[in-house]
Amino acid sequence: MIEKIISILAGFIIGGISSLGYFGILTMMAIESTCIPLPSEIIMPFSGYLVSQGRFSLWGVAFFGAMGCVLGSALAYWVGYYGGRTMAEKYGKYILVTKHDLDIADSFFQKYGNMAVFFSRLLPVVRTFISFPAGIARMNFSKFIVYTFFGSLLFCYFLAYIGKILGENWNTLGVYFHKFDAIIGGLVLVGVIWFVKRHLNIRKKYKKI
């Protein structure tokens, strides 16, 4: 069961990028940036691994990853712009977006203003949901796109670079990873279960309030 769940998750990401190339990277990161829980921490390092294999260029994967973030974030921005917080809360629950997540992003945006869009791209959780409050606040769209792109470019480059370094040393590291693949697989599964359970519990909490 564990192997099946992990293989489905990894297979979707790896298969998509392997078959679609740069467009696959763009698509995966666009999905992640629309607040659908598809981990960029898998997408970009795997893309970086393919850089080490000569399939892509490092700046190429960073660029297309950032463009994917822009596309997905733009969609979330317009949802916030036209639908407001109410719409985000109403439909976000279907993709595990909770009121708690929106509160975190909204607080960050209120504290740091427009620059929050740039800096949030380097932070977990906040980077995924910052587009909603930016849209609700009706931030200038051109600035939103520029800040999103350059913040995402740094984030994507960093994760891809890690994947590249690991790929270049795979012959050495692979020996150790193979010994602990069952443990790693279990941790991945626990992480997925924790993520889903956390969001469901938070949703129940806010329903009682």
C-alpha positions in Angstrom: 0.0 0.0 0.0 2.8 2.4 0.9 4.7 1.7 -2.2 1.6 2.2 -4.3 0.8 5.6 -2.9 4.3 6.8 -3.2 4.7 5.5 -6.7 1.4 7.3 -7.8 2.6 10.6 -6.4 6.1 10.3 -7.7 5.0 8.8 -11.0 2.7 11.7 -11.7 5.4 14.3 -11.2 8.3 12.4 -12.7 6.3 11.1 -15.6 4.9 14.5 -16.4 8.2 16.2 -16.4 10.0 13.4 -18.2 7.5 13.3 -21.1 6.6 17.0 -21.4 10.0 18.5 -20.7 10.0 22.2 -19.8 6.3 22.4 -20.4 5.8 19.7 -17.8 7.8 21.8 -15.2 5.7 24.8 -16.1 2.4 22.8 -15.8 3.4 21.2 -12.4 4.4 24.5 -10.8 1.3 26.2 -12.2 -0.9 23.5 -10.5 1.1 24.0 -7.2 0.6 27.8 -7.4 -3.1 27.5 -7.7 -3.1 26.2 -4.1 -3.4 22.5 -5.2 -1.1 20.5 -2.9 1.4 19.3 -5.4 4.8 19.7 -3.7 7.3 22.0 -5.4 9.9 20.4 -3.2 9.6 17.3 -5.4 9.0 19.1 -8.8 12.0 21.3 -8.8 14.7 19.0 -7.3 13.7 16.3 -9.8 14.0 18.9 -12.6 17.5 19.7 -11.2 18.4 16.1 -11.2 17.6 16.0 -14.9 19.9 19.0 -15.4 22.7 16.8 -14.0 21.8 14.2 -16.6 22.1 16.7 -19.5 18.3 16.8 -20.1 17.7 20.5 -19.2 19.7 23.6 -18.3 19.6 24.9 -14.7 18.4 28.4 -15.7 15.9 26.8 -18.1 14.2 24.8 -15.3 14.3 27.8 -13.0 12.7 30.0 -15.7 9.9 27.6 -16.6 9.3 26.8 -13.0 8.9 30.5 -12.3 6.6 31.0 -15.3 4.4 28.2 -13.9 4.2 29.9 -10.6 3.2 33.1 -12.4 0.4 31.4 -14.3 -1.0 29.6 -11.3 -0.7 32.6 -9.0 -2.4 34.9 -11.6 -5.4 32.6 -11.5 -5.5 32.7 -7.7 -5.0 36.5 -7.8 -8.1 36.9 -10.0 -10.2 34.6 -7.8 -9.3 36.9 -4.9 -9.8 40.1 -7.0 -13.3 39.2 -8.3 -14.5 36.7 -5.7 -13.0 38.1 -2.5 -12.2 36.2 0.7 -15.7 34.6 0.7 -15.2 32.8 -2.6 -11.6 31.7 -1.6 -13.0 30.2 1.6 -16.0 28.6 0.0 -14.3 26.8 -2.8 -10.8 26.5 -1.4 -11.9 23.7 0.9 -12.2 21.4 -2.1 -8.4 21.5 -2.6 -7.6 21.6 1.1 -7.2 25.3 1.4 -8.3 26.3 4.9 -9.3 29.5 6.6 -6.2 29.1 8.7 -3.9 29.1 5.5 -5.7 32.2 4.2 -5.3 34.0 7.6 -1.5 33.4 7.6 -1.2 34.7 4.0 -3.4 37.7 4.7 -1.5 38.6 7.9 1.8 38.4 6.0 0.4 40.6 3.2 -1.0 43.2 5.6 2.3 43.4 7.5 4.7 43.7 4.5 2.5 45.2 1.8 3.2 44.5 -1.9 6.8 43.3 -1.2 5.2 40.4 0.7 4.4 38.9 -2.8 8.2 38.7 -3.5 9.4 37.5 -0.1 6.6 35.0 0.4 7.9 33.1 -2.6 10.8 32.0 -0.5 8.7 30.8 2.4 6.7 27.6 2.9 2.9 27.8 3.2 2.7 31.5 2.7 4.1 31.3 -0.9 1.2 29.1 -1.9 -1.6 31.3 -0.6 -0.3 34.9 -0.9 -2.0 35.5 -4.3 -5.5 35.5 -2.7 -4.9 38.5 -0.3 -3.0 40.3 -3.1 -6.0 40.0 -5.4 -8.5 40.9 -2.6 -6.4 44.0 -1.9 -6.4 44.7 -5.6 -2.7 45.1 -5.8 -1.4 46.5 -9.1 -1.4 43.4 -11.4 1.8 44.3 -13.2 3.7 44.6 -10.0 2.2 41.4 -8.7 3.4 39.5 -11.8 7.0 41.0 -11.6 7.3 40.3 -7.8 5.9 36.8 -8.3 8.2 36.0 -11.2 11.5 37.1 -9.5 10.6 35.6 -6.1 9.7 32.3 -7.8 12.8 32.4 -9.9 15.0 32.4 -6.9 13.0 29.7 -5.2 13.0 27.4 -8.3 16.7 28.0 -9.0 17.6 27.1 -5.4 15.6 23.8 -5.4 16.7 22.9 -8.9 20.4 23.5 -7.9 20.0 21.1 -4.9 18.6 18.5 -7.3 21.5 19.0 -9.7 24.1 18.6 -7.0 22.4 15.4 -5.7 22.3 14.1 -9.3 26.0 14.7 -9.9 26.8 12.7 -6.7 24.1 10.1 -7.2 26.6 7.2 -7.6 27.9 7.9 -4.2 24.7 9.0 -2.4 22.5 6.4 -4.1 24.3 3.6 -2.2 23.2 5.1 1.1 19.7 6.1 -0.1 19.0 2.6 -1.2 19.7 1.2 2.3 17.1 3.5 3.7 14.5 3.6 0.9 11.8 1.9 3.1 12.4 4.5 5.8 12.3 7.4 3.3 9.2 6.0 1.8 7.5 5.8 5.1 8.4 9.3 6.0 7.0 10.6 2.7 3.8 8.8 3.4 3.6 10.1 7.0 4.2 13.6 5.6 1.3 13.3 3.1 -1.0 11.9 5.8 0.0 14.7 8.2 -0.6 17.4 5.5 -4.1 16.1 4.7 -5.1 15.5 8.4 -3.8 18.9 9.4 -6.0 20.6 6.9 -9.1 18.5 7.7 -8.7 19.2 11.4 -8.3 22.9 10.9 -11.4 22.9 8.7 -13.4 21.2 11.5 -12.0 23.7 14.0 -13.2 26.7 12.1 -16.6 25.1 11.4 -17.2 25.0 15.2 -16.3 28.7 15.7 
